[in-house]
Amino acid sequence: MWPRTIFDLMENGKLMVNAVPALQQTGVYILYRDDHPYYIGNSKRPLIFRLHDHANKSTDRYFALWNYFSVFLVDKAHIDAVEGFLIAAFPTANSATPRIKQVTLPPKIRERLRRERQSRFD
């Protein structure tokens, strides 16, 4: 996890974060509020552009709601799949519904689990 404040560091009038090679690639990112994943997104352009918008544009939907981020370098062919897996795995503010087929428990097992839970309170 990197701090959001990396987007505030300047040297010779230029943002220092622009020199980070990893952020010049495509991939998936997670914005965190403290230690909790808040939003998961992707960028098929260099990640720096999307992250910079989230960090510095006060009109950005998530501008004031995060303070750390992580990036995962992913080639364009797999970005949507990786983003979908992360959205499905973490409870976040994402409004997107991942297009991943969910596997539900068979009714017989669900009922047995329900009975087991209820028996603890009897």
Secondary structure, 3 states (H helix, E strand, C coil): CEEHHHHHCEECCEEHHHHCHHHHCCEEEEEEECCEEEEEEEECCCHHHHHHHHHHCCCCCCCCCCCEEEEEECCHHHHHHHHHHHHHHCCCCCCCCCCCCCCCCCHHHHHHHHHHHHHCCC
